[in-house]
Amino acid sequence: MKKLLLPAALGLSMMLAACGSDDGASETANAGDGGEFTPSESIEIVAPAGAGGGWDTTARMAAKVLQEEEIIDGKIGVTNKEGGGGAVGWSYIANYEGNPHKLFVTSPPMIFIPLNGQSEYDHEDFTPIANVIADYAAFAVREDAKWQDLNELFEDMKKDPTSVTVVGTSSPGSMDHMQFVQIAKAAGVDITKIKYVSAQDAGGMTQLLNGSVDVYSTGVAETVEQVKAGKVRVLGVTSEERLEGEVLEDFPTAKEQGIDETFINWRGFFGPADMEQAAVEYYEEKFKELSDSEAFGEIREQFGWNEMYLDSEEYKTFLDEQREEIQTLLDELGLAK
């Protein structure tokens, strides 16, 4: 898979200040000579959602490679903490301040959910460790839909935004909604009038296939099987360049259709607040080794993910920039809290 090109500004990020750990966390960690950290108990990775989704898959695939390739010695368990678009999982981790054996995987809802008032926690309440992949959005319609590409869809929406119903599995103001909004705005659609419905029971594809909605805003991987079956057509994806792999390589990007915008569903790992710097550096190194491994490269190819490694400093800067961009969109939609 292609390595994602990142803004040069990330390389100019400020150095992350070393954090002290609380007494309870100190008792569960080993620090060797020179302040080096090694885990002294099993590591728990929290997926703040149910089984089978992007967070769960990323957490389990990362844990699998970290152990099978012996990148990390010892046991790594994955726990699902479902609810609140991620807020339940974040609240759970917040109880383990300074504990270097509690990690969680997250993605853009870490920005969206706090900004739209559904969580008291945001990315600044945790310790960014490393981003590892980039995933992308896909906008799918039924195979018999009248639109052949994004431009045809957006032309109709520019005339009457409410004539098209868009479905996603996230709540209004969260990822499936906002990834569509970001591309539609770049195409000239009045985003304040977009008709978006939420199918949080994961029934978005079902609603598309039965004709209840017109467009399904989802992740790229979620469209592949129905495309193979000849039931849906992907009008566009939000990557910079076409993705590689069977079926994926046939999906046109929004950019090649003249819409100068992308949307990255980044995914990476955080720890609780106040993790000691030695633990942050340990995990940075291990996730970089994971990212560079052939085994994880094969998993990226399987799921249509791109490589997007950011260390702790780069990750924080990237997230701060993301928050500014999303705040602007949510303000325009009247969804910011």
Salt bridges, closest charged atoms under 4 A:
GLU44 OE1 - LYS102 NZ 2.66
ASP56 OD1 - ARG60 NE 2.70
GLU68 OE1 - LYS64 NZ 3.21
ASP122 OD2 - ARG323 NH1 3.42
GLU124 OE2 - ARG323 NH2 2.93
ASP135 OD2 - ARG267 NH2 2.81
GLU143 OE2 - ARG233 NH1 3.18
ASP144 OD2 - ARG142 NH2 2.79
GLU155 OE2 - LYS158 NZ 2.83
ASP156 OD2 - LYS146 NZ 3.10
ASP190 OD2 - LYS193 NZ 3.90
GLU225 OE2 - LYS228 NZ 3.91
GLU240 OE2 - LYS255 NZ 3.04
GLU241 OE1 - LYS2 NZ 4.00
GLU244 OE2 - LYS2 NZ 3.19
GLU256 OE2 - ARG242 NH2 2.75
ASP260 OD1 - LYS255 NZ 3.23
ASP292 OD2 - LYS288 NZ 2.64
GLU307 OE2 - LYS3 NZ 3.83
GLU307 OE1 - ARG300 NH2 3.96
ASP320 OD1 - HIS123 NE2 2.94
ASP320 OD2 - LYS316 NZ 3.07
ASP320 OD1 - ARG323 NH2 3.92
GLU332 OE1 - LYS185 NZ 2.76
